[in-house]
Amino acid sequence: MTLPRLEQIEETARLIATAMKPTPEICWATLSRRCDAEVWVKHENHTPIGAFKIRGGLVYIHNLIHGEQPPAGIIAATRGNHGQSIAYAARRYALETTIVVPHGNSAETNFAMQALGANLLVHGHDFQAALEYATSQAAVRKLAMIPSFHELLVRGVATCGLEFLRGAPNLETVYVPVGLGSGICAMIAAREALGRTTKVVGVVAENAPAYALSYRAGKPIATESATTIADGVACRVPDMQAVEIINRYAERIVEVSEAEIRAAMRHYFTDTHNVAEGAGAVPLAALLKESEATRGRRVGLVLTGGNVDRTVFAQILR
């Protein structure tokens, strides 16, 4: 996959501006004090769906609708944010949308996707099982299958990186969650397009280490399970194109524990009064884990989303 050029990202930003405003980047004094560094947060939890994925969904669906043969309907698999992004974008064109989620998926996220007009199917024990089922249903029902990693999704999300690297002054390092890879690849694309030297660090859960294993091995490595409070990084089969980009351009991949993720969710609420879902909190967890090395540095965190069920979040806060 070729990384998008600056002019392509800027053109994409103009498309996204028709649906949402840029999200804020804020240097929180309380968070900076906790981390003993100058900490800037990119608040992608402030988008219309509460997550960064909306950017890629808007771009992918726009291109699909304006292609040579627009589909009658689409289908996608998700743990939540990808599905919301696709449903949100598809609703703008009255496009029939089916979303497949695994059993035990967030009830509130499921409701949000249905509120956006999506037909919900529940299948499988995790994201990979839901993805395989969605792919089979796409063929049976003659629906367009919307991937979770694609060049257009990366191009859309790269507008977040463009905003962040331009809006926050001279970031030395940016920590980004790694789910299937669109977020970190997009940040890398923005950095390369702008010619910056900012280090891009990916973060995964210890319980979902596929991309950390792939980074160390230099090739895609799948795992048997990916059970973590951070649904957005619960990946057990990495994308080959994403692995190639991450392994070439990322500074490193940091693994964080479930306890560290939960603590980071609490810290976000205490220090900024923002709700961070598990995947949105893993960058902060990684920064705190590496606090000795980052002391006094200017660092960025992408808070990718705030979509966590109330009962789950209440238990974490307790």
N, C-alpha and C positions, 0 to 999 in steps of 0.2 A: 504494500500500500504506500502511495506517495503522500507525504504530509502536505496539507494545503499551504498555498503561498499567502503572503500578507494581503494582497488585493482580494483574494478569494475569501479570506476570513472577514475582511472589512465589508465586502459585498453581502456576505451572510449576516453580518451584524445589522445591516439595513433591513433585511427581511425579518429578523427576529424583533426588531424595534417596532414592527407593525402589531406585535402581540404582547410585548412586555417592555418595561423599562430596564436599564442596567441595574444590577443589584449592588448594594453598597459594599465597600471595603472599609473596615473600621479597625483602628488601632485601639484596643481596649486596655486601659491602664491597669485594671484589676487582673486581667489575664496575663499581661506583660509582667506584672510583679510576681505572679505565681510561677511563671516560667523563667524569670530572670533573663528576659530578652525583650526586644521590641517586636511584639506579636501583632500582625495584621490578619484579620479574618475576612475572607470573601464569603458574603452571606447569600449563598445559593438557596438557603432555606426561605428566602424572601421572594421567590418566584410565584407565579399564579398556581403552581401545583406543589409548592414547598420543596422543590428539588431541582438540581441542575439539569436533569434529563430533558426537561421541556425544550431546551435549545436544539438538541439533536432531533427530537420528534418533529418540531416545526419544519426543520430543513428537509428531513427525509420525506415527510408526507407532502410537502410543497412540490418537491421534485417528482414524486410518484403521481400526483394529480395532474401535473403539467407535462407528463411524459406522453409517449405516442399512444399507449393503450392504458388509460386509467382503469384500475380494477373496480369491480362492483363491491368488493369487500376485502377486509384485511384481517390478519390474525397475528398475535404476538404472544410470547411467554414472558413472565415477569415475576419478581417478588414484590413489585409495587411501583417504583418510580418510572421505570421504562414504560410500563403499561399506562400509567397516568399521562405520560408525555405523548404517547401515541394516541390515546383517547382524546386528549385535549386538542391535538392538532387535527385529528380526523373530524372532530365535531365542527370545525370551521368550514368543512366541505361536505357536511352531511354524509360522511362515508361510514358505511356499516363496519363495526369494529368488534372483534371477538378477542378476549384476553384470557389466556390460560395461566392459572396460578396453582402452586402446589397446595396440598392439604396443610392446614395449620397456618396459612398465610394471614397476615395482619387483617383483622376484621374491618378496621377503620379505613385501611388502604383499599380493601376490596369495595367498600361502600363508595369511596371517592371515585374509583374507576367507573362504577355503575352510575354514579351521579353525572359523570361526563358522557354517558350514553353507551358505554361498552357492555357487551354481552359477556358475562363471566362464566368460565368453565374451570372446575377444580379437578386437577389430576396430578398424581404422582406425589412422591415423598419429599422432593426437593426441586430446585430450579431446573436442573439438567433433565429430570424426568418430565417436567412440564414442557420444556423446550422440545424434547423429542416428540411428545404427543402433539404439540402445536404444529410441528413440521409435518407430521403425518396427516393431521386434519386439514392443513392447507391444501394438500394434494387431493384429498377426498372431496372437500367442499369447493375446490377451485377458488381459493382465497389467496391473496398476495401475502406471503410470509414476511413479516418485518423482523429483521435480525436485531440482535442486541449489541452487535459490534459491526460497524460499517463505516466506510470513508465519509459518508454524508453525516452520520451521527457525530463523528469526530470533528468534522468541520463546524457543525453547529455548536458543540461544546467548546470549541477553541475560542469562541467569542467571549466566554467566561475568562479564559486565560488572558486574552487580549485586554479586557477591562481591568483585570487584577494587576497585571504587570505594568500597565500604563497608570493605573490609579494609585497604587501603593509604591512609595519611593524606593527604588534600588533594593529590591528583595534579594537577599543572599541565597536563601533556600525556600522552597515551597513544598509543603507536605500535601499529598493527594491520595485519597483512598483508591484502591484497585479492586474493582469488581470484575467485570469482563474486560475492562481496559480503556473504554472510551474517554474517561475523565483524565487519566494520566497521559494518554497519547495526545489528547487535545491540549493539555498544558505544555507538553513538549513541543507541539506544533506552534503554539503561540510564542514560546520562547525562541524557537528557531526562526520564525518569521520576523520577529523583532530584533534578532541578533543579540539577545541578552546572554549573560553568563550565569544567570540564576540556576542553582542546582535544583533538580526536580527529584523528589524522594517519594517513592510509592509506599503505601502502608496496607498491610493485610492483617487479618486476624490469625493468631496462632492456630486456631481450629479450622481455618480455611487457607492453607499455605500454598496453594497451587502455583501462584505467580512468584512467590519467594523461591520455591523449589525450581521453577522454570528459569528464574534469573541465575541461580547458582549453577544449574546444569547447562545453561546456554541453549535450551530447547524446551518445548512444551512438556510439562509433567502434570498428569492428572492425579487426583486423589480419590479415595473411596468415599469420603464424606466431607461435608463442609457445614457443620452445625455451629452457629454462632449467633449471638444477640445482634450482630451487625449484618442484617439481612442483605444489604446492598453489596457486601463483599463476600457473600456465601457462594463462591464459585469453586467447583471441583474439576472442571474441564476448561483449561485456558484456550483462548483464541490464538492461533498460530501467528497471524499478522500482528496482533497486539504484543505478543511475546517478542517478536523480532524488533519492534520499535522500542519497547521498554528496555530490552537487553542492550540495545545500541546506545540509547540516549539517557536513560535514567541513572541517577547517581548511585542509588542503592534501593533495596526493598527492606522495610522494617516490619517485623512481626510483633503484634501486641496481644496481650492476654485478654480474656473475658473480663477479669477484674479491672484491668487498666482501661478497657473500653467503657465499662460502667462508671468508673471514677471520672473519666473525661466527660461523659454525659452530665454528671452532677456538676462538674466544674463549669461547664458552659452555662448551666442554669444559674449557678451561684454568682459567677463573675460577669455574665452578660445578660442574664434573664432571657436567653434564647433556648429553645428546645432543639436539641440535636439528636437525630436518630443514631443508632449504633455506627453505621458506616460514616455518617457525618462527623462523628466524634473521634474516629481512629487517627486522623492527623494530629489532633491535640494529644492523644495518648502517646503517639510516637515522639512528639516534641518533648513531652515530659520525661519519656524514657531516655532521651538523648540530651537532657538538659545540661549536663556537664560540658558537652561539646558545643552547645549552642549559646552558652552564657554570653550575654552582651551583644548577640547578633541580631540582625533584622530578618525575621522569618515570616512566612505566610502560611496560613492554614485555609484550605478550602472546606467550608462547612457545607457539604454537598446536599444536605436535606434535613428536615425536621419531622419526618413522618414516622412517628412511633405511637403505638396505641397508648391510650391514657392509663390503662391498668398496668401495662408493662413499665411505663415511665414512672408511675407512682411507686411501684415496687423498687425501682432502681434508686429513686430519690430517698426512700426510707433506708 
